[in-house]
């Protein structure tokens, strides 16, 4: 198999990509990891067994996705990597398309599984709005594949190497003036081990208080279906699960008053244990759950908070 190059500006996602690369390569020597202006990531990847090539270029900023794609294209050429793995988060997907254009590659995003057969990489992706799974592969020799976060466990343990790599960076059309903390709340529901998700079965915004209490008692995060954030605006869009939000893979997911449309379930169906609480015995969410409680979610949450 051709050489594999991995890149993500997020260290935890880069470690997941290292695991993905190892799953399709017979030799770790064929796998190269590239970092851009990130010494902390260099150390983490090398300690996980990666052969790391660090690019230190003060003029190269992650906000200029075109420049990043150009730099990665040069790196792939110099390192002899025809297969490039990226993370299928917002920035990774934009880089994927641009990078494929730069190197003349075929491209697939939102991939959640990889398999190899006689040198061909088969990618599993959700299709038809998540209603089914498609097996697809890229015919071109050069391939750019963006993998959904948390599809693979982060790599750990090993002994890698650290190397310097120089690329030509053209003057950017963007100039970074300052960095500010994002306004409003910032939450990473994808990293949560416990999620309490609410849907339109919640009576009012005031009832979020007891839901937040339940999540706190369980050491988890509150999440929601899309209408709760976009229509009712009770929670931020950072907490949306599903096709238009985040894909989560917690150990425990408690789903409150969610009917279970595929646009939502595609983001939570990989949870280890799913508990659905809904007044509708025939809710689609129930059929996907390990445990089902057919009752009023408000009474159930109060009871759980009291017990906990």
C-alpha positions in Angstrom: 0.0 0.0 0.0 1.1 3.6 -0.7 2.4 5.8 2.0 -0.2 7.3 4.4 -0.1 10.9 5.7 -2.3 12.0 8.7 -3.1 15.6 9.8 -5.5 17.3 12.2 -4.9 20.6 14.0 -6.6 18.9 17.1 -4.2 16.6 18.9 -6.9 14.1 20.1 -8.2 13.8 16.5 -4.7 13.3 15.2 -4.2 10.4 17.6 -7.4 8.9 16.3 -6.2 9.2 12.7 -3.0 7.4 13.8 -5.1 4.5 14.9 -7.0 4.6 11.6 -3.8 4.6 9.6 -2.4 1.6 11.5 -5.6 -0.3 10.8 -5.0 -0.2 7.0 -1.2 -0.3 6.9 1.0 -3.3 7.4 4.0 -1.2 8.3 4.2 1.8 10.7 7.1 3.1 8.5 4.6 3.9 5.8 2.7 6.2 8.1 3.7 9.9 8.5 2.1 12.5 10.7 2.4 16.2 9.9 2.0 19.0 12.4 1.8 22.7 11.8 3.2 25.1 14.4 2.2 22.8 17.3 5.1 21.5 19.4 2.7 19.9 22.0 1.1 17.8 19.3 4.5 16.8 18.0 5.3 15.3 21.4 2.0 13.6 21.8 2.1 11.9 18.4 5.7 10.8 18.7 5.0 9.3 22.2 2.1 7.4 20.5 4.5 5.8 18.0 4.1 8.2 15.0 6.9 9.3 12.7 6.2 13.1 13.0 7.2 15.7 10.5 6.8 19.2 12.0 6.3 22.3 9.9 7.2 25.4 11.7 6.1 28.4 9.6 5.1 31.5 11.4 3.3 32.9 8.3 1.1 29.8 8.0 -2.1 30.2 10.0 -4.8 27.5 10.4 -7.5 30.1 9.5 -6.1 30.2 5.9 -7.4 26.8 4.8 -6.1 27.2 1.3 -2.6 27.8 2.5 -2.8 24.8 4.8 -4.0 22.6 2.0 -1.1 23.8 -0.2 1.4 23.0 2.6 -0.1 19.6 3.1 0.1 18.9 -0.6 3.8 19.7 -0.6 4.3 17.5 2.4 2.5 14.6 0.8 4.7 14.9 -2.3 7.9 15.1 -0.4 7.1 12.2 1.9 5.7 10.0 -0.9 2.2 9.8 0.6 -0.6 9.0 -1.8 -3.2 8.4 1.0 -4.0 11.4 3.2 -6.3 11.0 6.3 -7.9 14.0 7.8 -10.6 14.5 10.5 -14.1 15.1 9.3 -14.8 18.0 11.5 -15.7 21.5 10.1 -12.1 22.5 9.3 -11.0 19.1 8.2 -13.7 18.7 5.7 -12.9 22.1 4.1 -9.2 21.2 4.0 -10.1 17.8 2.4 -11.8 19.3 -0.6 -9.1 21.9 -1.2 -6.3 19.3 -0.7 -7.8 16.9 -3.1 -7.8 19.6 -5.7 -4.2 20.5 -5.0 -2.8 16.9 -5.3 -5.3 15.7 -7.9 -6.9 13.1 -5.6 -10.3 11.5 -5.1 -12.0 12.5 -1.9 -14.5 11.1 0.6 -15.6 12.8 3.9 -17.7 11.7 6.9 -16.1 8.2 6.8 -16.7 6.2 10.0 -14.9 2.9 9.1 -12.1 1.6 6.9 -11.4 -1.8 5.5 -8.7 -3.0 3.1 -9.0 -5.7 0.5 -6.2 -6.4 -1.9 -4.9 -2.9 -1.5 -8.3 -1.2 -2.0 -9.6 0.9 0.9 -13.3 0.5 1.4 -14.9 3.4 3.4 -18.2 3.1 5.2 -20.3 6.3 5.2 -23.8 7.2 6.3 -26.0 7.7 3.2 -29.6 8.9 2.6 -29.5 11.3 5.6 -28.2 8.5 7.8 -30.9 6.0 6.9 -28.4 3.5 5.6 -24.6 2.9 5.3 -22.8 2.9 2.0 -19.6 1.1 1.2 -17.5 3.3 -1.1 -14.0 3.5 -2.4 -11.8 5.9 -4.4 -10.7 4.7 -7.8 -7.8 7.2 -8.1 -4.4 6.3 -6.8 -4.2 9.5 -4.7 -6.9 9.6 -2.0 -8.0 12.1 0.6 -10.2 10.6 3.3 -11.8 12.5 6.1 -12.8 10.4 9.1 -15.6 11.2 11.6 -14.2 12.0 15.1 -14.4 9.2 17.6 -14.7 6.5 14.9 -11.3 5.2 16.2 -9.7 5.1 19.6 -6.8 7.5 20.1 -3.4 5.8 19.6 -1.2 5.4 22.7 2.1 3.8 23.5 5.0 3.4 21.2 8.2 5.1 20.1 8.1 7.4 17.2 10.4 9.9 15.6 10.5 13.7 15.2 11.7 15.3 12.0 11.6 18.8 10.5 9.9 19.5 7.2 10.2 22.8 5.3 7.5 23.9 2.9 7.1 27.0 0.7 4.4 29.2 2.2 3.1 31.9 -0.1 2.1 35.2 1.5 -1.4 34.7 3.0 -4.4 36.8 2.0 -5.4 36.7 5.6 -3.6 38.4 8.5 -4.1 37.3 12.1 -4.6 40.3 14.3 -5.7 38.7 17.6 -7.3 35.7 19.1 -10.4 36.0 21.2 -12.4 33.5 23.2 -15.6 32.5 21.4 -18.5 34.4 22.7 -21.1 32.4 24.6 -20.6 28.9 26.0 -18.1 26.4 24.6 -18.9 22.7 25.1 -17.5 19.5 23.6 -20.3 17.0 23.7 -18.3 14.7 21.5 -15.8 14.1 24.3 -18.5 13.5 27.0 -18.8 10.0 28.5 -22.3 10.7 29.6 -24.9 12.6 27.6 -28.4 13.7 28.7 -30.2 14.8 25.5 -33.5 16.6 25.4 -36.0 16.9 22.6 -39.3 18.7 22.0 -40.9 16.6 24.6 -39.5 19.0 27.2 -42.3 21.4 28.3 -40.4 24.6 28.8 -36.9 26.1 29.0 -37.3 26.3 32.7 -37.3 22.5 32.8 -33.7 22.5 31.6 -32.7 23.2 35.2 -33.5 19.7 36.3 -32.0 18.2 33.2 -28.8 20.1 33.8 -28.9 18.8 37.4 -29.2 15.2 36.2 -26.3 15.7 33.8 -24.1 17.2 36.6 -25.0 14.3 39.0 -23.9 11.8 36.3 -20.8 13.7 35.4 -22.0 14.4 31.9 -23.2 17.0 29.4 -26.6 18.2 28.2 -27.2 17.9 24.5 -30.3 18.3 22.3 -32.1 17.6 19.1 -31.8 20.4 16.4 -35.2 22.1 16.9 -34.4 22.7 20.6 -31.5 24.8 19.6 -32.4 26.3 16.2 -36.2 26.8 16.6 -36.8 27.2 20.3 -33.2 28.5 21.0 -33.2 26.9 24.5 -29.6 25.6 24.0 -26.7 26.5 21.9 -26.0 24.9 18.5 -22.8 23.4 20.0 -25.1 21.0 21.8 -27.0 19.6 18.8 -26.7 15.9 18.1 -27.2 14.5 14.6 -26.7 15.1 11.0 -26.6 18.9 11.4 -24.6 18.6 14.7 -22.2 16.3 16.5 -21.6 12.6 16.4 -21.3 11.4 19.9 -20.2 8.0 21.3 -20.7 8.2 25.1 -20.7 5.3 27.5 -24.3 6.3 28.5 -26.9 8.4 26.6 -30.2 9.3 28.3 -32.6 10.5 25.7 -35.5 12.6 27.0 -38.5 13.3 24.8 -36.9 12.6 21.4 -39.0 10.9 18.8 -35.9 9.4 17.1 -35.8 10.8 13.6 -32.8 9.6 11.6 -31.3 13.1 11.5 -30.9 12.8 15.3 -30.2 9.1 15.8 -27.2 9.1 13.3 -25.4 11.2 15.9 -26.0 9.0 19.0 -26.6 5.4 17.8 -23.0 4.4 18.6 -23.4 5.1 22.3 -22.6 2.0 24.4 -25.8 2.2 26.4 -28.9 4.2 25.3 -31.9 4.9 27.6 -35.0 6.4 26.1 -37.6 8.1 28.2 -40.8 9.0 26.3 -44.5 9.1 26.7 -44.9 7.5 23.2 -44.5 3.8 23.4 -44.0 3.7 19.6 -41.3 6.3 19.3 -38.6 5.3 16.9 -36.0 6.2 19.5 -37.3 3.3 21.7 -36.4 0.7 19.0 -32.8 1.9 19.0 -32.4 1.9 22.8 -31.1 -0.6 25.3 -33.6 0.5 28.0 -37.0 2.2 27.5 -39.1 4.0 30.1 -42.6 4.9 28.8 -43.5 7.8 31.1 -43.5 11.5 31.5 -39.8 12.6 31.3 -40.3 15.4 33.8 -41.4 13.0 36.6 -38.6 10.6 35.6 -35.9 13.2 35.8 -37.2 14.4 39.2 -37.1 10.8 40.5 -33.6 10.2 39.1 -32.3 13.4 40.6 -33.8 12.5 44.0 -32.3 9.0 43.8 -28.9 10.2 42.8 
